[in-house]
């Protein structure tokens, strides 16, 4: 099992667009066979800060996610160019 925790910070004027892209990413990613859980959250104190919690069955599931059309379109060409700060950690259960 692979767990990924990512925090994104966007400029305040990009928060609504980021929320829309992240919801679309969540909905598409949750349907992937290698995904156990894919959740998105938004900070109530800082509405331009979002968190992703992704749980994959294994490394193959993680790599398959990164090879999808929706990852390229929504993350590489949508979310990341707007990102002001990104903190990502890959974890394994203990």
N, CA, C and O atoms as CSV, one atom per row, in Angstrom:
chain,resi,resn,atom,element,x,y,z
A,1,UNK,N,N,0.843,-1.169,0.000
A,1,UNK,CA,C,0.000,0.000,0.000
A,1,UNK,C,C,0.893,1.238,0.000
A,1,UNK,O,O,1.902,1.295,0.703
A,2,UNK,N,N,0.502,2.223,-0.800
A,2,UNK,CA,C,1.204,3.506,-0.871
A,2,UNK,C,C,0.224,4.596,-0.459
A,2,UNK,O,O,-0.898,4.645,-0.962
A,3,UNK,N,N,0.635,5.458,0.438
A,3,UNK,CA,C,-0.176,6.583,0.886
A,3,UNK,C,C,0.525,7.860,0.457
A,3,UNK,O,O,1.728,8.017,0.667
A,4,UNK,N,N,-0.220,8.760,-0.138
A,4,UNK,CA,C,0.338,10.039,-0.550
A,4,UNK,C,C,-0.454,11.151,0.123
A,4,UNK,O,O,-1.684,11.162,0.079
A,5,UNK,N,N,0.251,12.078,0.740
A,5,UNK,CA,C,-0.357,13.234,1.387
A,5,UNK,C,C,0.231,14.478,0.730
A,5,UNK,O,O,1.448,14.664,0.719
A,6,UNK,N,N,-0.628,15.320,0.187
A,6,UNK,CA,C,-0.157,16.509,-0.534
A,6,UNK,C,C,-0.935,17.717,-0.047
A,6,UNK,O,O,-2.157,17.672,0.087
A,7,UNK,N,N,-0.213,18.793,0.215
A,7,UNK,CA,C,-0.842,20.070,0.551
A,7,UNK,C,C,-0.498,21.072,-0.536
A,7,UNK,O,O,0.671,21.257,-0.875
A,8,UNK,N,N,-1.520,21.715,-1.079
A,8,UNK,CA,C,-1.351,22.740,-2.103
A,8,UNK,C,C,-1.793,24.084,-1.546
A,8,UNK,O,O,-2.819,24.182,-0.873
A,9,UNK,N,N,-1.016,25.109,-1.830
A,9,UNK,CA,C,-1.415,26.478,-1.532
A,9,UNK,C,C,-1.504,27.228,-2.856
A,9,UNK,O,O,-0.584,27.194,-3.673
A,10,UNK,N,N,-2.629,27.902,-3.048
A,10,UNK,CA,C,-2.867,28.682,-4.251
A,10,UNK,C,C,-3.044,30.140,-3.863
A,10,UNK,O,O,-3.259,30.448,-2.691
A,11,UNK,N,N,-2.958,31.029,-4.823
A,11,UNK,CA,C,-3.292,32.422,-4.539
A,11,UNK,C,C,-4.803,32.475,-4.286
A,11,UNK,O,O,-5.548,31.673,-4.849
A,12,UNK,N,N,-5.259,33.403,-3.455
A,12,UNK,CA,C,-6.684,33.468,-3.132
A,12,UNK,C,C,-7.593,33.552,-4.363
A,12,UNK,O,O,-8.686,32.986,-4.365
A,13,UNK,N,N,-7.150,34.247,-5.394
A,13,UNK,CA,C,-7.990,34.383,-6.589
A,13,UNK,C,C,-8.087,33.089,-7.395
A,13,UNK,O,O,-8.955,32.976,-8.261
A,14,UNK,N,N,-7.223,32.115,-7.134
A,14,UNK,CA,C,-7.268,30.830,-7.839
A,14,UNK,C,C,-7.986,29.735,-7.042
A,14,UNK,O,O,-8.118,28.614,-7.532
A,15,UNK,N,N,-8.448,30.035,-5.831
A,15,UNK,CA,C,-9.027,29.009,-4.952
A,15,UNK,C,C,-10.263,28.345,-5.564
A,15,UNK,O,O,-10.401,27.125,-5.482
A,16,UNK,N,N,-11.144,29.104,-6.163
A,16,UNK,CA,C,-12.358,28.513,-6.735
A,16,UNK,C,C,-12.025,27.577,-7.891
A,16,UNK,O,O,-12.586,26.486,-7.990
A,17,UNK,N,N,-11.116,27.999,-8.763
A,17,UNK,CA,C,-10.715,27.155,-9.890
A,17,UNK,C,C,-10.013,25.901,-9.382
A,17,UNK,O,O,-10.259,24.804,-9.882
A,18,UNK,N,N,-9.138,26.060,-8.389
A,18,UNK,CA,C,-8.437,24.914,-7.808
A,18,UNK,C,C,-9.434,23.924,-7.214
A,18,UNK,O,O,-9.291,22.719,-7.417
A,19,UNK,N,N,-10.437,24.404,-6.489
A,19,UNK,CA,C,-11.451,23.543,-5.888
A,19,UNK,C,C,-12.157,22.724,-6.971
A,19,UNK,O,O,-12.376,21.525,-6.803
A,20,UNK,N,N,-12.506,23.364,-8.062
A,20,UNK,CA,C,-13.184,22.675,-9.153
A,20,UNK,C,C,-12.299,21.597,-9.785
A,20,UNK,O,O,-12.755,20.480,-10.031
A,21,UNK,N,N,-11.043,21.933,-10.044
A,21,UNK,CA,C,-10.109,20.961,-10.635
A,21,UNK,C,C,-9.848,19.796,-9.688
A,21,UNK,O,O,-9.792,18.645,-10.121
A,22,UNK,N,N,-9.687,20.087,-8.396
A,22,UNK,CA,C,-9.421,19.036,-7.416
A,22,UNK,C,C,-10.621,18.105,-7.248
A,22,UNK,O,O,-10.441,16.901,-7.072
A,23,UNK,N,N,-11.817,18.632,-7.300
A,23,UNK,CA,C,-13.014,17.784,-7.229
A,23,UNK,C,C,-13.095,16.866,-8.451
A,23,UNK,O,O,-13.404,15.681,-8.332
A,24,UNK,N,N,-12.811,17.435,-9.625
A,24,UNK,CA,C,-12.830,16.621,-10.845
A,24,UNK,C,C,-11.760,15.535,-10.767
A,24,UNK,O,O,-12.007,14.395,-11.158
A,25,UNK,N,N,-10.577,15.878,-10.266
A,25,UNK,CA,C,-9.499,14.904,-10.097
A,25,UNK,C,C,-9.916,13.808,-9.128
A,25,UNK,O,O,-9.696,12.628,-9.400
A,26,UNK,N,N,-10.516,14.180,-8.002
A,26,UNK,CA,C,-10.984,13.201,-7.016
A,26,UNK,C,C,-11.974,12.225,-7.640
A,26,UNK,O,O,-11.855,11.011,-7.474
A,27,UNK,N,N,-12.947,12.765,-8.357
A,27,UNK,CA,C,-13.992,11.920,-8.931
A,27,UNK,C,C,-13.438,10.952,-9.971
A,27,UNK,O,O,-13.849,9.792,-10.013
A,28,UNK,N,N,-12.508,11.412,-10.811
A,28,UNK,CA,C,-11.914,10.541,-11.828
A,28,UNK,C,C,-10.964,9.527,-11.202
A,28,UNK,O,O,-10.963,8.358,-11.587
A,29,UNK,N,N,-10.162,9.962,-10.248
A,29,UNK,CA,C,-9.153,9.093,-9.638
A,29,UNK,C,C,-9.788,7.990,-8.799
A,29,UNK,O,O,-9.272,6.873,-8.759
A,30,UNK,N,N,-10.884,8.279,-8.137
A,30,UNK,CA,C,-11.551,7.289,-7.280
A,30,UNK,C,C,-12.043,6.086,-8.074
A,30,UNK,O,O,-12.280,5.025,-7.496
A,31,UNK,N,N,-12.198,6.229,-9.379
A,31,UNK,CA,C,-12.671,5.139,-10.238
A,31,UNK,C,C,-11.546,4.227,-10.721
A,31,UNK,O,O,-11.817,3.183,-11.314
A,32,UNK,N,N,-10.294,4.600,-10.481
A,32,UNK,CA,C,-9.160,3.803,-10.941
A,32,UNK,C,C,-9.069,2.504,-10.130
A,32,UNK,O,O,-9.285,2.518,-8.918
A,33,UNK,N,N,-8.751,1.390,-10.787
A,33,UNK,CA,C,-8.701,0.111,-10.067
A,33,UNK,C,C,-7.619,0.045,-8.992
A,33,UNK,O,O,-7.771,-0.704,-8.027
A,34,UNK,N,N,-6.533,0.804,-9.128
A,34,UNK,CA,C,-5.455,0.757,-8.147
A,34,UNK,C,C,-5.624,1.723,-6.992
A,34,UNK,O,O,-4.763,1.792,-6.114
A,35,UNK,N,N,-6.728,2.477,-6.975
A,35,UNK,CA,C,-6.973,3.473,-5.929
A,35,UNK,C,C,-7.917,2.908,-4.872
A,35,UNK,O,O,-9.011,2.442,-5.189
A,36,UNK,N,N,-7.483,2.953,-3.619
A,36,UNK,CA,C,-8.321,2.549,-2.494
A,36,UNK,C,C,-9.116,3.748,-1.978
A,36,UNK,O,O,-10.304,3.626,-1.679
A,37,UNK,N,N,-8.461,4.903,-1.874
A,37,UNK,CA,C,-9.087,6.116,-1.352
A,37,UNK,C,C,-8.451,7.318,-2.029
A,37,UNK,O,O,-7.238,7.349,-2.240
A,38,UNK,N,N,-9.257,8.294,-2.365
A,38,UNK,CA,C,-8.753,9.545,-2.924
A,38,UNK,C,C,-9.669,10.651,-2.420
A,38,UNK,O,O,-10.803,10.783,-2.880
A,39,UNK,N,N,-9.178,11.442,-1.479
A,39,UNK,CA,C,-9.981,12.502,-0.867
A,39,UNK,C,C,-9.308,13.856,-0.991
A,39,UNK,O,O,-8.083,13.958,-1.056
A,40,UNK,N,N,-10.126,14.883,-1.023
A,40,UNK,CA,C,-9.661,16.265,-1.123
A,40,UNK,C,C,-10.302,17.052,0.003
A,40,UNK,O,O,-11.487,16.879,0.288
A,41,UNK,N,N,-9.530,17.916,0.644
A,41,UNK,CA,C,-10.062,18.786,1.685
A,41,UNK,C,C,-9.605,20.212,1.475
A,41,UNK,O,O,-8.592,20.463,0.823
A,42,UNK,N,N,-10.361,21.143,2.031
A,42,UNK,CA,C,-10.034,22.564,1.953
A,42,UNK,C,C,-9.966,23.119,3.364
A,42,UNK,O,O,-10.828,22.831,4.194
A,43,UNK,N,N,-8.946,23.909,3.633
A,43,UNK,CA,C,-8.789,24.502,4.959
A,43,UNK,C,C,-9.923,25.485,5.237
A,43,UNK,O,O,-10.258,26.312,4.389
A,44,UNK,N,N,-10.508,25.388,6.424
A,44,UNK,CA,C,-11.544,26.347,6.807
A,44,UNK,C,C,-10.933,27.676,7.242
A,44,UNK,O,O,-11.596,28.712,7.184
A,45,UNK,N,N,-9.671,27.651,7.676
A,45,UNK,CA,C,-8.990,28.876,8.102
A,45,UNK,C,C,-8.319,29.608,6.940
A,45,UNK,O,O,-8.252,30.837,6.923
A,46,UNK,N,N,-7.830,28.844,5.981
A,46,UNK,CA,C,-7.141,29.406,4.816
A,46,UNK,C,C,-7.762,28.787,3.561
A,46,UNK,O,O,-7.288,27.747,3.103
A,47,UNK,N,N,-8.801,29.391,2.999
A,47,UNK,CA,C,-9.539,28.759,1.907
A,47,UNK,C,C,-8.756,28.573,0.611
A,47,UNK,O,O,-9.274,27.986,-0.339
A,48,UNK,N,N,-7.532,29.056,0.555
A,48,UNK,CA,C,-6.691,28.828,-0.621
A,48,UNK,C,C,-5.705,27.675,-0.394
A,48,UNK,O,O,-4.809,27.453,-1.209
A,49,UNK,N,N,-5.874,26.938,0.723
A,49,UNK,CA,C,-5.037,25.779,1.041
A,49,UNK,C,C,-5.900,24.519,0.971
A,49,UNK,O,O,-6.974,24.447,1.569
A,50,UNK,N,N,-5.401,23.522,0.223
A,50,UNK,CA,C,-6.120,22.275,0.012
A,50,UNK,C,C,-5.214,21.099,0.350
A,50,UNK,O,O,-3.992,21.203,0.250
A,51,UNK,N,N,-5.812,19.984,0.749
A,51,UNK,CA,C,-5.059,18.767,1.031
A,51,UNK,C,C,-5.627,17.599,0.259
A,51,UNK,O,O,-6.838,17.503,0.065
A,52,UNK,N,N,-4.756,16.712,-0.181
A,52,UNK,CA,C,-5.149,15.474,-0.844
A,52,UNK,C,C,-4.632,14.314,-0.024
A,52,UNK,O,O,-3.502,14.345,0.463
A,53,UNK,N,N,-5.469,13.275,0.132
A,53,UNK,CA,C,-5.080,12.020,0.767
A,53,UNK,C,C,-5.361,10.934,-0.243
A,53,UNK,O,O,-6.511,10.698,-0.613
A,54,UNK,N,N,-4.314,10.275,-0.685
A,54,UNK,CA,C,-4.430,9.266,-1.724
A,54,UNK,C,C,-3.880,7.941,-1.196
A,54,UNK,O,O,-2.782,7.896,-0.641
A,55,UNK,N,N,-4.634,6.884,-1.368
A,55,UNK,CA,C,-4.185,5.563,-0.937
A,55,UNK,C,C,-4.292,4.633,-2.148
A,55,UNK,O,O,-5.357,4.474,-2.744
A,56,UNK,N,N,-3.150,4.025,-2.490
A,56,UNK,CA,C,-3.055,3.128,-3.645
A,56,UNK,C,C,-2.779,1.709,-3.160
A,56,UNK,O,O,-2.139,1.512,-2.127
A,57,UNK,N,N,-3.259,0.735,-3.903
A,57,UNK,CA,C,-3.038,-0.677,-3.549
A,57,UNK,C,C,-1.557,-1.015,-3.508
A,57,UNK,O,O,-1.098,-1.771,-2.651
A,58,UNK,N,N,-0.811,-0.436,-4.459
A,58,UNK,CA,C,0.620,-0.738,-4.565
A,58,UNK,C,C,1.276,0.279,-5.484
A,58,UNK,O,O,0.629,1.212,-5.959
A,59,UNK,N,N,2.565,0.088,-5.729
A,59,UNK,CA,C,3.312,1.008,-6.590
A,59,UNK,C,C,2.745,1.023,-8.004
A,59,UNK,O,O,2.718,2.074,-8.644
A,60,UNK,N,N,2.296,-0.113,-8.496
A,60,UNK,CA,C,1.703,-0.154,-9.838
A,60,UNK,C,C,0.462,0.736,-9.916
A,60,UNK,O,O,0.259,1.427,-10.915
A,61,UNK,N,N,-0.359,0.726,-8.885
A,61,UNK,CA,C,-1.539,1.580,-8.856
A,61,UNK,C,C,-1.177,3.053,-8.849
A,61,UNK,O,O,-1.821,3.870,-9.505
A,62,UNK,N,N,-0.130,3.380,-8.092
A,62,UNK,CA,C,0.354,4.769,-8.035
A,62,UNK,C,C,0.867,5.212,-9.396
A,62,UNK,O,O,0.535,6.300,-9.867
A,63,UNK,N,N,1.675,4.369,-10.025
A,63,UNK,CA,C,2.229,4.701,-11.350
A,63,UNK,C,C,1.128,4.768,-12.401
A,63,UNK,O,O,1.173,5.625,-13.283
A,64,UNK,N,N,0.148,3.886,-12.325
A,64,UNK,CA,C,-0.964,3.916,-13.280
A,64,UNK,C,C,-1.744,5.222,-13.148
A,64,UNK,O,O,-2.183,5.785,-14.150
A,65,UNK,N,N,-1.917,5.702,-11.927
A,65,UNK,CA,C,-2.605,6.974,-11.701
A,65,UNK,C,C,-1.870,8.111,-12.404
A,65,UNK,O,O,-2.489,8.945,-13.064
A,66,UNK,N,N,-0.556,8.137,-12.261
A,66,UNK,CA,C,0.244,9.209,-12.856
A,66,UNK,C,C,0.285,9.142,-14.382
A,66,UNK,O,O,0.687,10.106,-15.035
A,67,UNK,N,N,-0.125,8.020,-14.947
A,67,UNK,CA,C,-0.123,7.854,-16.406
A,67,UNK,C,C,-1.494,8.141,-17.035
A,67,UNK,O,O,-1.643,8.035,-18.252
A,68,UNK,N,N,-2.490,8.501,-16.226
A,68,UNK,CA,C,-3.833,8.722,-16.767
A,68,UNK,C,C,-3.945,10.063,-17.481
A,68,UNK,O,O,-3.176,10.994,-17.238
A,69,UNK,N,N,-4.924,10.125,-18.363
A,69,UNK,CA,C,-5.219,11.370,-19.075
A,69,UNK,C,C,-5.643,12.449,-18.093
A,69,UNK,O,O,-5.244,13.605,-18.226
A,70,UNK,N,N,-6.460,12.071,-17.097
A,70,UNK,CA,C,-6.942,13.090,-16.165
A,70,UNK,C,C,-5.823,13.626,-15.274
A,70,UNK,O,O,-5.883,14.786,-14.867
A,71,UNK,N,N,-4.809,12.826,-14.959
A,71,UNK,CA,C,-3.671,13.334,-14.183
A,71,UNK,C,C,-2.925,14.391,-14.996
A,71,UNK,O,O,-2.598,15.463,-14.486
A,72,UNK,N,N,-2.665,14.083,-16.244
A,72,UNK,CA,C,-1.949,15.047,-17.100
A,72,UNK,C,C,-2.757,16.334,-17.266
A,72,UNK,O,O,-2.225,17.433,-17.107
A,73,UNK,N,N,-4.026,16.192,-17.582
A,73,UNK,CA,C,-4.879,17.354,-17.851
A,73,UNK,C,C,-5.132,18.185,-16.591
A,73,UNK,O,O,-4.990,19.407,-16.611
A,74,UNK,N,N,-5.503,17.522,-15.505
A,74,UNK,CA,C,-5.910,18.256,-14.309
A,74,UNK,C,C,-4.756,18.651,-13.398
A,74,UNK,O,O,-4.764,19.738,-12.820
A,75,UNK,N,N,-3.762,17.773,-13.268
A,75,UNK,CA,C,-2.645,18.062,-12.356
A,75,UNK,C,C,-1.512,18.783,-13.081
A,75,UNK,O,O,-1.175,19.919,-12.750
A,76,UNK,N,N,-0.935,18.118,-14.065
A,76,UNK,CA,C,0.240,18.694,-14.728
A,76,UNK,C,C,-0.063,19.979,-15.485
A,76,UNK,O,O,0.747,20.906,-15.496
A,77,UNK,N,N,-1.238,20.034,-16.119
A,77,UNK,CA,C,-1.566,21.211,-16.931
A,77,UNK,C,C,-2.570,22.151,-16.275
A,77,UNK,O,O,-2.870,23.209,-16.830
A,78,UNK,N,N,-3.095,21.789,-15.108
A,78,UNK,CA,C,-4.094,22.631,-14.451
A,78,UNK,C,C,-3.688,23.079,-13.064
A,78,UNK,O,O,-3.504,24.271,-12.817
A,79,UNK,N,N,-3.547,22.121,-12.155
A,79,UNK,CA,C,-3.300,22.436,-10.753
A,79,UNK,C,C,-1.876,22.929,-10.505
A,79,UNK,O,O,-1.677,23.980,-9.897
A,80,UNK,N,N,-0.901,22.178,-10.970
A,80,UNK,CA,C,0.491,22.546,-10.647
A,80,UNK,C,C,0.904,23.918,-11.173
A,80,UNK,O,O,1.602,24.637,-10.458
A,81,UNK,N,N,0.511,24.322,-12.382
A,81,UNK,CA,C,0.910,25.670,-12.816
A,81,UNK,C,C,0.346,26.790,-11.935
A,81,UNK,O,O,0.938,27.867,-11.863
A,82,UNK,N,N,-0.777,26.556,-11.270
A,82,UNK,CA,C,-1.376,27.569,-10.387
A,82,UNK,C,C,-0.809,27.521,-8.970
A,82,UNK,O,O,-1.009,28.457,-8.195
A,83,UNK,N,N,-0.109,26.453,-8.623
A,83,UNK,CA,C,0.334,26.217,-7.255
A,83,UNK,C,C,1.407,27.205,-6.815
A,83,UNK,O,O,2.395,27.424,-7.515
A,84,UNK,N,N,1.197,27.790,-5.654
A,84,UNK,CA,C,2.198,28.673,-5.037
A,84,UNK,C,C,3.148,27.860,-4.167
A,84,UNK,O,O,4.341,28.155,-4.101
A,85,UNK,N,N,2.612,26.826,-3.493
A,85,UNK,CA,C,3.433,25.946,-2.651
A,85,UNK,C,C,2.827,24.549,-2.686
A,85,UNK,O,O,1.608,24.381,-2.659
A,86,UNK,N,N,3.706,23.551,-2.747
A,86,UNK,CA,C,3.271,22.154,-2.753
A,86,UNK,C,C,4.170,21.370,-1.805
A,86,UNK,O,O,5.394,21.383,-1.935
A,87,UNK,N,N,3.541,20.684,-0.844
A,87,UNK,CA,C,4.274,19.829,0.091
A,87,UNK,C,C,3.710,18.427,-0.082
A,87,UNK,O,O,2.531,18.189,0.182
A,88,UNK,N,N,4.552,17.499,-0.526
A,88,UNK,CA,C,4.090,16.136,-0.808
A,88,UNK,C,C,4.934,15.131,-0.038
A,88,UNK,O,O,6.151,15.275,0.078
A,89,UNK,N,N,4.269,14.120,0.481
A,89,UNK,CA,C,4.930,13.021,1.182
A,89,UNK,C,C,4.327,11.716,0.711
A,89,UNK,O,O,3.105,11.586,0.628
A,90,UNK,N,N,5.178,10.746,0.399
A,90,UNK,CA,C,4.738,9.385,0.118
A,90,UNK,C,C,5.055,8.549,1.339
A,90,UNK,O,O,6.155,8.629,1.887
A,91,UNK,N,N,4.092,7.743,1.768
A,91,UNK,CA,C,4.226,6.997,3.006
A,91,UNK,C,C,3.834,5.540,2.787
A,91,UNK,O,O,3.139,5.212,1.826
A,92,UNK,N,N,4.279,4.687,3.672
A,92,UNK,CA,C,3.847,3.290,3.683
A,92,UNK,C,C,3.324,2.991,5.083
A,92,UNK,O,O,3.824,3.548,6.061
A,93,UNK,N,N,2.324,2.119,5.189
A,93,UNK,CA,C,1.789,1.795,6.512
A,93,UNK,C,C,2.841,1.167,7.426
A,93,UNK,O,O,3.742,0.466,6.964
A,94,UNK,N,N,2.715,1.423,8.703
A,94,UNK,CA,C,3.632,0.822,9.688
A,94,UNK,C,C,2.843,-0.061,10.647
A,94,UNK,O,O,3.422,-0.660,11.553
